[in-house]
Amino acid sequence: MIEIIYNDDNLKDENIDEKTVRSRGIIINNKDDVLMSYSNERRQYEFPGGHQEEVLKREIQEETGLYIDTSNFKPFIVIKYYVRNYRQTGKNRLVEIYYYEIKTEEKYDLAKANFDVNEIKENYECRYVNLSNL
């Protein structure tokens, strides 16, 4: 697995007060289209996913309506961010984001999605973006 570390503050593991682990699914069909979540409020694309504790399978279902068994998937990359004074809380945080490649021909179905309060507020939707445009 590839590991990328961002540590502009030169923090060490012993300096970390909190740790957050997230996972994201990169969902690709046979046309090399990648399914992305899009926030109309922030005008920003994201890969579906969330906190690791919440399980990638459930997060994908909630954001796309897709039921994908992710139990046998392994992450291909992890990006780690060491952040001093995370969001002005006075605490140093390590954020780890694990990315999983998921190939499927299943189509998203927002009627089966279950957006959280922020996703509803931000008017989330799903869009396919061709891999060559990412």
C-alpha positions in Angstrom: 0.0 0.0 0.0 1.2 3.5 -0.9 1.6 5.9 2.1 1.7 9.7 1.6 2.4 11.9 4.7 1.7 15.6 5.0 3.5 17.0 8.1 4.3 20.7 7.5 4.3 21.2 11.3 7.0 18.5 11.8 4.9 16.8 14.5 5.9 13.4 15.9 3.5 10.6 16.9 4.1 11.5 20.6 2.8 15.0 19.8 -0.6 13.7 18.6 -3.6 14.2 21.0 -6.3 12.8 18.7 -6.5 10.5 15.7 -9.3 10.3 13.0 -9.5 7.5 10.5 -11.6 7.8 7.4 -12.2 5.6 4.3 -13.2 6.6 0.8 -14.4 4.4 -2.1 -13.2 5.1 -5.6 -16.1 3.5 -7.5 -15.3 2.9 -11.2 -17.4 1.4 -13.9 -16.3 -0.3 -17.1 -16.3 3.0 -19.0 -13.7 4.4 -16.6 -16.3 6.7 -15.0 -15.7 7.4 -11.3 -18.8 7.9 -9.1 -18.3 11.1 -7.1 -20.4 12.8 -4.5 -20.9 16.5 -5.3 -21.8 19.3 -2.8 -23.8 22.0 -4.6 -23.3 24.3 -1.6 -19.5 24.0 -1.5 -19.2 23.3 -5.3 -16.9 20.4 -4.4 -16.4 16.8 -5.4 -15.7 14.0 -2.9 -15.2 10.3 -3.0 -18.1 8.6 -1.1 -17.1 7.5 2.4 -16.7 8.6 5.9 -15.2 7.8 9.3 -13.6 4.3 9.4 -15.7 3.4 12.4 -18.8 3.8 10.4 -17.7 1.2 7.9 -17.2 2.0 4.2 -20.0 -0.3 3.1 -22.6 1.7 5.0 -21.2 5.1 4.0 -21.3 4.1 0.3 -24.9 2.9 0.7 -25.9 6.1 2.5 -24.3 8.4 -0.1 -25.0 6.6 -3.3 -27.7 4.0 -2.7 -25.3 1.2 -3.8 -25.1 -2.0 -1.8 -21.5 -3.1 -2.2 -19.9 -5.7 0.0 -16.6 -4.1 0.9 -15.4 -6.6 3.4 -12.8 -8.2 1.1 -11.4 -4.9 -0.2 -8.0 -3.7 0.8 -6.9 0.0 0.6 -4.4 0.8 -2.1 -3.3 4.1 -0.6 -3.4 6.0 2.7 -2.9 9.7 3.1 -1.9 10.9 6.6 -2.1 14.5 7.7 -0.4 15.7 10.9 -2.1 18.9 12.0 -1.0 21.2 14.8 -3.9 22.9 16.7 -6.6 21.2 14.6 -9.4 23.7 13.9 -8.1 25.9 16.7 -8.9 23.3 19.4 -5.4 23.4 20.9 -5.1 19.7 20.0 -2.8 18.1 17.5 -4.5 15.6 15.3 -3.5 12.8 12.9 -6.0 12.3 10.1 -5.6 9.1 8.1 -7.7 8.5 5.0 -7.7 5.1 3.3 -8.7 4.8 -0.3 -10.3 1.7 -1.8 -10.8 0.9 -5.5 -14.2 -0.6 -6.2 -15.2 -1.7 -9.7 -18.9 -2.2 -10.3 -21.5 -1.8 -13.0 -24.2 -1.1 -10.4 -25.8 2.3 -10.9 -26.3 4.7 -8.0 -29.8 5.1 -6.7 -30.4 8.2 -4.6 -33.9 6.9 -3.7 -32.0 4.3 -1.6 -29.5 6.9 -0.3 -29.7 8.2 3.3 -28.0 11.6 3.4 -27.1 13.0 6.8 -28.1 16.6 7.8 -25.0 18.2 6.3 -25.3 16.4 3.0 -29.0 17.4 2.7 -28.1 21.0 3.6 -25.3 21.0 1.0 -27.7 19.5 -1.6 -25.5 16.5 -2.3 -25.9 14.6 -5.5 -23.9 11.9 -7.4 -22.1 12.5 -10.6 -19.9 10.3 -12.8 -16.6 11.9 -13.8 -14.4 10.2 -16.4 -11.1 9.0 -15.0 -9.2 11.0 -17.6 -10.8 14.2 -16.2 -9.8 13.6 -12.5 
